[in-house]
Amino acid sequence: MMGTAVPFINLKDFVEELGSKAPRLVTDPLLGIRDDVRDSWHSPGNRAQLEELIGILRRTLRANDDCIPVNLSGDVHISNAFSFIPPGFTRACYQITSSALTNRSHVPASVGQLLETGTWDASPVLGVISRIWPNARNPNFLHIKERDGLLDLHLNVLDATGETAPGALDQRFTLGEERFGLRRALTA
């Protein structure tokens, strides 16, 4: 389990490329997104360090066959969960983000779907990326519980409007159940 201030995975590659290089004259009127776009390990200015970090993970996994790498992060004003399989890895790694506190409006969901990484996107550094649960834009907190060698992840999503019953927006995922089947599929 690792913790980083910003996630490995957030936006599509082309959005990170354009957004991180766009002048403030363009991005500031668009809710000041320039800094938010660059708040990711996968942002162009951080990719060399991301490759180094993935190399450390690769060495760790070779030395610890039963390890399931999980990175917990925040800071991007939404929460989400992904699995990813970097080139040369024999099992998935996980990116879990718990962060939905923001002082401004989010882009509409339809626009967000065009910008945000989805299921089966690919990255030269992170490999195949698969979404585990959708983005949550409401305030949230992540509860992690170990159970018989498994990790139960429960994202408690609090409805800011008060229109949804408590718990209705929550997301859940258990890490460990898929481990051995996934490893067999990747090595077959």
N, C-alpha and C positions, 0 to 999 in steps of 0.2 A: 504494500500500500504506500503510495506516494502522495504528497500534497503539493500542488503548485498554485500560484496566485492566478494564473490564467490557463485556459485549457489547451490541449493539443489540437482539438477539433472544434470548429465553430462555423465558419463561413465557407462557401465554395471558393476554390482557388482563384478564379477570375475576379471575384469580388475583393478578396484580400489584395491581389495584385493592383487592381485599379484604385481601390480605396486607400491603400497605404501610400500610393504615389501621387494621388490627387492633391492639388493645392488647396489650402484652407479656404481660399476664395470660393471654391466649389463645394467643399464638404461642410463648412460651418453653417451655411444656410440650411443644409439637410440634417438638422438636429445635432450638428457637431460630431459626426460619426467617425471622423478620421482617426482619432485616438482609439475609439472602440474597435475599429477594424484592425488596428495594429496590436490589439491586446490578445494575442494568441501566439503560441509557440510556432504555429504553422505560417504566421505572417512572414512575408519575404525577408524582412530584416532579422528574423529570428531562426530561420531554417537551418543555418549551419550549427547552431547550438541544439536545435531539435535533433538533427542527425547524430550529434555527439551523444545526446541523451538516449536516443534509440539504440545506439551502440552499447551503452552501459546496460540497458535492458536486455539486449541480446546476450551479452556476456553473463548477466545474472541468471537468465533462463537456462543457458547451457550448464551452469553450475548447480542449478536448483530445478530439477525436472518437474517437481510438483507445484511450482510457483504459478500463481495467476496474477499478472501485473494489473494493478488498478491505480489510476491517477484520479485524485479528487481535486477539483478546482472550483473557482468562482469568478467573479468580477465582470462577467459579460452581460449582466442584466437579464438573463434568461437561464433556465436550467435545461439540461438535456442529458442523454446517455447514449454512448456509442460503443461498439466493439470495433477493433481494427486489427489487421494482420499485416504488419510490415514485411517487406520482402525478406525472405530467409527465415522467418519465424514459423514454428510448427504449431503454434496455438495463438488464440486471440488475446489481445490486451484490451483494457477497458478504460474509457474516459467518462467520468461522471461529474457533472457540473451542477452545483446548487447555488443559484444566484439569480434573484429576480427583484432585487431592490433597485429602484431607479427613480430619478427625479424628473423624468420626461416620458412622453408617450412612446410606445413602440410602433414600428412600421406595421401596417395592416397585415394580417395573417397571409393573405394572398401574395403580397409582395415578399414577405418573409420566406415563403416556400421557394421563391426564385433565387434567393440569396443564400439561404442556409444549406449546409451540407445535408444530404438526404441519405437514403439507403442505397448502398452499392456504388457510392462515389469512390474514386480511386485517387491516390496521391503517390508520387514517387517515393516519399519518405515514409508515410504511414500505411501505404498499401491499400487493401480493400477495406472500406469503411462501411459499417452497417449501423443504422439507427436502432436503438433499443426502445426508447420511448420518445414521444414528441416533445418539442420545446414547451416549457411552461413559462409564462410571462408574469404570473402572479407571484407574490411573496411565497417563499418555500423554505423548507429545511430538510436536510437529509438525515435519516436515521439508519444506522448500520448495526446489524445484530449478527453475531456468529452463532450458527446452529449446526452442530454435528459436522464441523469442517466446511460448512457452506456459509456464504455471506448473504444475508437478506438485506437488500437495499430498499428502503421505503422513502420515497420523496413525498413529504407532506406538503401539499399545495393549498395555500390559504386563498380563498376567493376574495379579491379586493372589492368586488361589487356587492357581496352578500347575497347574490342570487342563486348560488349553488349550495347544496347540502354539504356540510363538513365531510371531508373524505372523498367526495365524488370526483375530484380532479386529481387525486393522488395517483402516483405511479409506483409500481413494484417490479423488482427483478431479483432473482437469486443467482449468485455467481457460484459456480462449482458443479452444478448439475449437468451442464453441457460439456464440461471439460474433457472427459475421456472420449466421448463420441466425436467431438470436434477434432481432437488430436488424431484419431483413427482416420477420419475423413481427409485430413490434410496430408497424412503420410501415405495414404493408399495410392 
